[in-house]
Amino acid sequence: MIDIDRAQRVAALRPLAAANASQPADWRLGTMLHAQVLEQPDSGVASLRIGGAIHDARISFPVAKGERLLLEVVDLDPIPMLRPLRDPGSVDVVGPALRQLLPRQSGMGAALARVEALMAAQQDLADLPPPVLAAARQLLQSLPTREALATPEGVRAALRNSGILLEAKLLAGGTEAEADATVAGDFKANLLRLAEALRMLPARTRGPATLSPQPAPQTPPQTAAPLLPPLRRIHPAAQAPIAIDPPSAGLLDAYLGDLETEVSAALARLQLHQLAALPSAEDPRQLWLLELPVRDQGATDVWQFRIEEEPQRRTPGVGNGWRVEMAVELPDLGTLTAVVALRAGRVSISFWAEQAATAALFNAHLQMLEARLDAAGITPGRISCRPGTAPGNPTDPPRAPLLEVTA
């Protein structure tokens, strides 16, 4: 089974630090790095922890052991030279990350569908590289099932392993064995494993993208919502299922090339989810966007979530509320949108189902849902299900331009 060291595990953990720069080979002049001083400088060379790995770098300023710094690369040869950026708040690190990630990102469904097709055909692919097979198997095995999400513990574990918290889990510290156990089921960590296995293939087994994923037959392309990038003002929209044919032995090289491209796009999208969680002066709300791949009957559905804190303005002395939006397209049930709101101790739930039969099915079980909430000690508010699509726009009005680019 392929393994990745700490530097590789956190290579994509620093979307704010430009270009996944966790290894000196990835550094460029101007690259910004978050670092912790491990040892006092000796002859102008300091030992720094950067991106989960330890590196030596030249510095020309005083530092203290344990100090955390934001640094900029100013020279690369023979040993990288770094200078401090004393005021991290004055450095725009979000803009460069967005400019880099937005063109690369795409939905996770294509990569997951290709992995499923690859695993289904593995017995017929004698030339399938074992590291790729092992990484693909671990990725699929780590995904939550729909049955697991029927329990609070299952939902909690799925959200924790969705990939957006991988940095926090690694930065929590612990031994190497504890770190390995922590990330074993993490979606982003397993995507990184697969990306590394594909990157390490010999050049002859890496081909250009040749196959374009198509929406599955049960979801006509004209009804599928456009896949918008995961930015703070974007609301969930169901992703159409993707159908990809298994590879034939003669097309395996190109197939793996397609997979490498799609895994890279999925990682870029996941990093955009992490960027979306960062508050700003214009939008200080606590908010998370995430996409949760869920295994169901041998396929993978991608559930989109938006979790945000809602300021409480009406009732003095009552804390802020919370709002969770979810969108998913389920086999035989069609597109489903749910909004769960917690306000003043009451939980209200609104469902929208595009298929009338699905709306009728949900309405027939609303009393059961209300009874279960009550039995769990949760005070139910209004609970409803309507046919059609959720009202409103898929995006909030922009508070500021997405990017400001000056020539």
NUVEX-551785 format. One record per residue (C-alpha): residue in three letters; x, y, z. Coordinates in Angstrom, 2 decimals, decimal comma. Example, Ala and Ser with C-alpha at 12.3 -4.5 7.8 and 13.67 -1.06 7.14 Angstrom:
NUVEX-551785
- residuo:east:north:up
- ALA:12,30:-4,50:7,80
- SER:13,67:-1,06:7,14
//
This chain:
NUVEX-551785
- residuo:east:north:up
- MET:0,00:0,00:0,00
- ILE:1,34:3,41:-0,90
- ASP:2,05:5,69:2,01
- ILE:2,78:9,38:2,13
- ASP:5,00:11,19:4,57
- ARG:3,89:14,22:6,51
- ALA:5,09:16,62:3,84
- GLN:2,94:14,92:1,23
- ARG:-0,04:14,68:3,57
- VAL:-0,03:18,43:4,05
- ALA:1,02:19,39:0,52
- ALA:-2,48:20,65:-0,19
- LEU:-3,16:21,92:3,29
- ARG:-1,86:25,41:2,67
- PRO:-4,12:26,92:0,01
- LEU:-3,23:30,33:1,45
- ALA:0,49:29,74:1,04
- ALA:0,49:29,44:-2,74
- ALA:0,96:26,34:-4,85
- ASN:0,96:23,57:-2,23
- ALA:4,55:24,54:-1,46
- SER:5,57:21,99:1,14
- GLN:8,79:20,87:-0,57
- PRO:11,73:23,07:-1,68
- ALA:11,33:21,71:-5,22
- ASP:7,91:23,41:-5,30
- TRP:9,16:26,76:-4,02
- ARG:9,53:29,76:-6,29
- LEU:10,73:33,30:-5,66
- GLY:7,90:35,04:-3,83
- THR:6,33:31,84:-2,47
- MET:4,87:32,44:1,01
- LEU:5,37:29,80:3,68
- HIS:4,06:29,27:7,20
- ALA:6,91:28,03:9,38
- GLN:7,78:27,18:12,97
- VAL:11,35:27,55:14,25
- LEU:12,64:24,23:15,61
- GLU:16,23:25,21:16,43
- GLN:18,14:28,46:16,80
- PRO:20,03:29,42:13,62
- ASP:23,55:28,07:13,24
- SER:25,75:30,13:10,92
- GLY:22,66:31,75:9,46
- VAL:20,86:28,48:8,74
- ALA:17,69:27,70:10,71
- SER:15,76:24,44:11,08
- LEU:12,11:25,09:10,27
- ARG:8,95:23,03:10,22
- ILE:7,15:23,91:7,00
- GLY:4,07:22,08:5,73
- GLY:4,57:19,19:8,15
- ALA:8,21:18,55:7,14
- ILE:11,54:19,85:8,46
- HIS:13,72:22,00:6,21
- ASP:16,90:24,04:6,57
- ALA:16,79:27,59:5,25
- ARG:18,99:30,67:5,34
- ILE:17,67:33,60:7,37
- SER:19,24:36,93:8,31
- PHE:17,03:38,00:11,20
- PRO:16,76:36,93:14,87
- VAL:14,22:34,25:15,76
- ALA:13,30:32,29:18,87
- LYS:12,80:28,54:19,13
- GLY:9,10:27,72:18,73
- GLU:8,30:31,03:17,02
- ARG:5,76:30,87:14,19
- LEU:6,48:32,97:11,12
- LEU:5,08:33,89:7,74
- LEU:8,05:33,86:5,34
- GLU:8,75:34,70:1,71
- VAL:11,26:32,91:-0,53
- VAL:13,84:35,41:-1,81
- ASP:16,58:33,03:-3,03
- LEU:16,75:29,32:-3,86
- ASP:20,38:28,33:-4,38
- PRO:22,21:26,62:-2,82
- ILE:19,96:26,68:0,28
- PRO:16,64:28,57:0,20
- MET:16,77:32,02:1,76
- LEU:13,67:33,35:3,48
- ARG:12,64:36,76:4,74
- PRO:9,88:37,55:7,24
- LEU:6,53:39,06:6,39
- ARG:5,88:40,80:9,67
- ASP:2,26:41,68:9,07
- PRO:0,47:38,63:7,58
- GLY:-2,77:40,61:7,53
- SER:-1,32:42,97:4,97
- VAL:-0,54:40,15:2,53
- ASP:-3,24:39,06:0,11
- VAL:-2,84:35,30:0,11
- VAL:-6,47:34,45:-0,74
- GLY:-6,46:36,21:-4,11
- PRO:-3,44:34,33:-5,51
- ALA:-4,85:31,04:-4,26
- LEU:-8,19:31,70:-5,96
- ARG:-6,50:32,65:-9,22
- GLN:-4,59:29,39:-9,12
- LEU:-7,40:27,06:-8,02
- LEU:-10,47:28,33:-9,88
- PRO:-9,28:27,35:-13,38
- ARG:-8,24:23,88:-12,15
- GLN:-11,25:22,92:-10,03
- SER:-14,08:20,67:-11,15
- GLY:-16,65:18,39:-9,60
- MET:-15,56:15,38:-7,56
- GLY:-18,05:13,10:-9,28
- ALA:-15,88:12,49:-12,35
- ALA:-12,84:11,34:-10,37
- LEU:-14,95:9,10:-8,13
- ALA:-16,84:7,57:-11,05
- ARG:-13,56:6,82:-12,83
- VAL:-12,14:5,20:-9,69
- GLU:-15,27:3,04:-9,37
- ALA:-15,01:1,96:-13,02
- LEU:-11,32:1,20:-12,54
- MET:-12,00:-0,97:-9,50
- ALA:-14,83:-2,78:-11,28
- ALA:-12,48:-3,72:-14,14
- GLN:-9,38:-4,52:-12,07
- GLN:-9,55:-8,27:-12,75
- ASP:-9,23:-7,60:-16,47
- LEU:-6,37:-5,11:-16,16
- ALA:-3,15:-7,03:-15,62
- ASP:-1,08:-3,86:-16,17
- LEU:-2,88:-1,79:-13,52
- PRO:-0,06:-0,45:-11,28
- PRO:-0,39:-1,88:-7,73
- PRO:0,17:1,51:-6,00
- VAL:-2,71:3,03:-7,99
- LEU:-4,92:0,03:-7,23
- ALA:-4,13:0,24:-3,51
- ALA:-4,75:3,98:-3,33
- ALA:-8,00:3,72:-5,31
- ARG:-9,24:0,91:-3,08
- GLN:-8,45:2,85:0,09
- LEU:-10,19:5,94:-1,26
- LEU:-13,44:4,09:-1,93
- GLN:-13,30:2,09:1,30
- SER:-12,91:5,27:3,34
- LEU:-16,10:6,87:2,02
- PRO:-19,15:6,89:4,32
- THR:-22,23:4,88:3,37
- ARG:-25,79:6,16:3,38
- GLU:-26,55:3,74:6,21
- ALA:-23,75:5,22:8,34
- LEU:-25,24:8,70:7,92
- ALA:-28,44:7,54:9,61
- THR:-26,77:8,01:13,02
- PRO:-25,40:11,16:14,70
- GLU:-22,05:9,44:15,20
- GLY:-21,89:8,55:11,51
- VAL:-22,65:12,11:10,44
- ARG:-20,05:13,48:12,85
- ALA:-17,37:11,10:11,57
- ALA:-18,25:11,82:7,92
- LEU:-17,97:15,58:8,40
- ARG:-14,70:15,21:10,29
- ASN:-13,26:13,08:7,48
- SER:-14,63:15,19:4,63
- GLY:-11,19:16,69:4,00
- ILE:-11,80:20,29:5,04
- LEU:-10,43:19,62:8,54
- LEU:-7,30:17,71:7,54
- GLU:-4,98:20,59:8,48
- ALA:-6,56:20,97:11,89
- LYS:-6,22:17,26:12,59
- LEU:-2,55:17,23:11,60
- LEU:-1,74:20,41:13,50
- ALA:-3,29:18,90:16,63
- GLY:0,01:17,09:17,01
- GLY:0,61:13,62:18,38
- THR:2,94:10,84:17,36
- GLU:3,51:9,70:13,79
- ALA:1,31:6,65:14,44
- GLU:-1,48:8,86:15,81
- ALA:-1,21:11,15:12,78
- ASP:-1,43:8,15:10,44
- ALA:-4,54:6,89:12,25
- THR:-6,08:10,36:12,19
- VAL:-5,83:10,75:8,43
- ALA:-6,43:7,11:7,44
- GLY:-10,10:7,76:6,67
- ASP:-9,77:11,38:5,57
- PHE:-11,06:12,03:2,05
- LYS:-8,47:14,66:1,21
- ALA:-5,61:12,54:2,52
- ASN:-6,76:9,62:0,40
- LEU:-7,11:11,85:-2,67
- LEU:-3,52:12,96:-2,05
- ARG:-2,41:9,33:-1,85
- LEU:-4,05:8,58:-5,17
- ALA:-2,63:11,75:-6,76
- GLU:0,85:10,77:-5,59
- ALA:0,48:7,20:-6,93
- LEU:-0,56:8,56:-10,32
- ARG:2,19:11,18:-10,35
- MET:4,85:8,54:-9,71
- LEU:3,87:6,44:-12,72
- PRO:6,45:6,17:-15,52
- ALA:5,91:8,63:-18,32
- ARG:4,76:5,91:-20,68
- THR:1,67:5,18:-18,58
- ARG:0,41:8,74:-18,45
- GLY:-1,72:9,87:-21,34
- PRO:-3,77:12,95:-22,25
- ALA:-7,39:13,29:-21,29
- THR:-9,41:11,49:-23,94
- LEU:-12,74:10,62:-22,36
- SER:-15,29:13,20:-21,31
- PRO:-17,52:12,12:-18,41
- GLN:-21,21:12,35:-19,19
- PRO:-24,19:12,69:-16,85
- ALA:-25,78:9,35:-16,11
- PRO:-28,79:8,48:-18,31
- GLN:-31,30:8,92:-15,48
- THR:-30,36:12,63:-15,28
- PRO:-30,91:14,45:-18,58
- PRO:-28,09:16,97:-19,14
- GLN:-30,48:19,84:-19,75
- THR:-31,96:19,52:-16,23
- ALA:-28,65:19,33:-14,36
- ALA:-27,74:22,48:-12,42
- PRO:-24,49:24,14:-13,44
- LEU:-21,62:23,24:-11,15
- LEU:-20,57:26,55:-9,62
- PRO:-17,25:26,93:-7,80
- PRO:-17,53:26,57:-4,00
- LEU:-17,27:30,19:-2,87
- ARG:-18,76:31,74:0,26
- ARG:-21,79:33,17:-1,55
- ILE:-22,61:29,94:-3,40
- HIS:-25,50:27,79:-2,16
- PRO:-25,67:24,01:-2,65
- ALA:-26,89:22,60:-5,94
- ALA:-27,26:18,89:-6,62
- GLN:-24,62:17,32:-8,84
- ALA:-25,83:15,01:-11,58
- PRO:-24,49:11,45:-11,31
- ILE:-21,57:10,69:-13,61
- ALA:-21,31:7,52:-15,70
- ILE:-17,89:6,45:-17,04
- ASP:-17,19:3,21:-18,88
- PRO:-14,50:0,88:-17,47
- PRO:-11,14:1,07:-19,26
- SER:-9,96:-1,49:-21,73
- ALA:-6,40:-2,79:-21,49
- GLY:-5,34:-0,90:-24,59
- LEU:-6,60:2,45:-23,24
- LEU:-5,34:2,12:-19,66
- ASP:-2,54:4,67:-20,11
- ALA:-4,89:7,40:-21,31
- TYR:-7,48:6,37:-18,73
- LEU:-4,99:6,89:-15,89
- GLY:-4,02:10,22:-17,43
- ASP:-7,67:11,27:-17,30
- LEU:-7,88:10,10:-13,69
- GLU:-4,82:12,13:-12,70
- THR:-6,39:15,26:-14,20
- GLU:-9,71:14,66:-12,45
- VAL:-8,12:13,94:-9,06
- SER:-6,14:17,17:-9,35
- ALA:-9,37:19,04:-10,15
- ALA:-11,12:17,45:-7,16
- LEU:-8,27:18,49:-4,85
- ALA:-8,44:22,05:-6,18
- ARG:-12,16:22,13:-5,48
- LEU:-11,63:20,81:-1,97
- GLN:-9,08:23,55:-1,33
- LEU:-11,65:26,11:-2,49
- HIS:-14,01:24,70:0,13
- GLN:-11,35:25,37:2,73
- LEU:-10,78:28,90:1,46
- ALA:-14,52:29,55:1,66
- ALA:-14,39:28,91:5,41
- LEU:-12,11:31,90:5,95
- PRO:-13,99:34,96:7,22
- SER:-13,14:38,41:5,95
- ALA:-13,83:41,97:6,99
- GLU:-16,64:42,10:4,42
- ASP:-18,14:38,75:5,48
- PRO:-17,20:37,75:9,06
- ARG:-19,78:34,94:9,38
- GLN:-18,74:31,46:10,49
- LEU:-19,45:29,32:7,41
- TRP:-18,40:26,00:5,94
- LEU:-18,99:24,62:2,46
- LEU:-18,26:20,97:1,81
- GLU:-19,08:18,10:-0,50
- LEU:-19,51:14,67:1,01
- PRO:-19,10:11,61:-1,25
- VAL:-21,50:8,94:0,00
- ARG:-21,46:5,29:-1,08
- ASP:-24,86:3,81:-1,93
- GLN:-25,58:0,56:-3,78
- GLY:-22,17:0,39:-5,45
- ALA:-22,18:4,01:-6,63
- THR:-21,14:7,31:-5,09
- ASP:-23,44:10,28:-4,63
- VAL:-21,97:13,70:-3,86
- TRP:-23,91:15,52:-1,14
- GLN:-23,35:19,28:-1,00
- PHE:-23,54:21,10:2,34
- ARG:-23,49:24,69:3,51
- ILE:-23,27:25,22:7,27
- GLU:-23,42:28,77:8,58
- GLU:-24,00:30,70:11,76
- GLU:-26,97:33,06:11,70
- PRO:-26,86:36,19:13,86
- GLN:-29,81:36,43:16,27
- ARG:-31,40:39,87:16,06
- ARG:-35,00:39,36:17,19
- THR:-34,73:37,93:20,70
- PRO:-32,34:39,64:23,15
- GLY:-30,27:37,25:25,24
- VAL:-30,68:34,38:22,81
- GLY:-27,54:33,08:21,09
- ASN:-27,01:32,93:17,35
- GLY:-28,76:30,30:15,30
- TRP:-27,41:27,85:12,76
- ARG:-28,54:26,96:9,27
- VAL:-27,61:23,87:7,26
- GLU:-28,42:23,50:3,57
- MET:-28,00:20,23:1,71
- ALA:-28,50:19,29:-1,94
- VAL:-28,19:15,85:-3,48
- GLU:-29,44:13,88:-6,46
- LEU:-30,46:10,38:-5,41
- PRO:-31,17:7,38:-7,65
- ASP:-34,92:7,02:-8,34
- LEU:-35,74:9,99:-6,07
- GLY:-34,25:12,81:-8,12
- THR:-32,93:16,13:-6,82
- LEU:-33,56:16,87:-3,15
- THR:-32,79:20,08:-1,25
- ALA:-33,08:20,39:2,53
- VAL:-32,70:23,39:4,83
- VAL:-32,39:22,78:8,57
- ALA:-32,50:25,86:10,80
- LEU:-31,84:26,03:14,55
- ARG:-33,26:29,20:16,07
- ALA:-34,04:29,87:19,72
- GLY:-33,87:26,18:20,56
- ARG:-36,28:25,07:17,84
- VAL:-35,37:23,10:14,72
- SER:-37,28:23,78:11,51
- ILE:-36,78:21,65:8,39
- SER:-37,83:22,42:4,82
- PHE:-37,49:19,93:1,96
- TRP:-37,88:20,53:-1,76
- ALA:-38,13:17,57:-4,13
- GLU:-38,12:18,03:-7,90
- GLN:-40,15:14,85:-8,42
- ALA:-43,75:15,02:-7,21
- ALA:-43,65:11,36:-6,15
- THR:-40,63:12,05:-3,95
- ALA:-42,37:15,02:-2,34
- ALA:-45,40:12,84:-1,61
- LEU:-43,15:10,17:-0,08
- PHE:-41,49:12,70:2,19
- ASN:-44,81:14,24:3,24
- ALA:-46,06:10,80:4,22
- HIS:-43,17:10,51:6,72
- LEU:-43,00:14,03:8,17
- GLN:-44,92:13,06:11,30
- MET:-42,44:10,24:11,92
- LEU:-39,57:12,73:11,59
- GLU:-41,23:15,13:14,02
- ALA:-41,78:12,32:16,52
- ARG:-38,13:11,25:16,30
- LEU:-36,95:14,82:16,88
- ASP:-39,20:15,07:19,91
- ALA:-37,94:11,72:21,25
- ALA:-34,36:12,98:20,90
- GLY:-35,15:16,01:23,04
- ILE:-35,23:18,41:20,08
- THR:-38,09:20,88:19,91
- PRO:-39,44:20,73:16,36
- GLY:-40,51:23,88:14,58
- ARG:-42,10:23,96:11,14
- ILE:-41,42:20,84:9,05
- SER:-42,53:20,72:5,43
- CYS:-41,81:19,29:2,00
- ARG:-42,76:20,94:-1,26
- PRO:-42,49:19,75:-4,86
- GLY:-40,21:21,71:-7,14
- THR:-36,91:23,50:-6,54
- ALA:-35,85:25,54:-3,54
- PRO:-36,64:29,25:-3,95
- GLY:-34,02:31,91:-4,33
- ASN:-30,81:32,27:-6,26
- PRO:-27,93:29,80:-6,04
- THR:-25,69:32,68:-4,96
- ASP:-25,84:35,46:-2,38
- PRO:-25,38:39,01:-3,66
- PRO:-21,62:39,63:-3,75
- ARG:-20,29:41,79:-0,92
- ALA:-17,07:42,42:-2,84
- PRO:-15,50:41,41:-6,17
- LEU:-14,32:37,82:-6,32
- LEU:-10,87:38,85:-7,53
- GLU:-9,20:42,17:-8,11
- VAL:-6,52:41,81:-10,78
- THR:-4,38:44,74:-11,77
- ALA:-2,19:44,53:-14,85
//
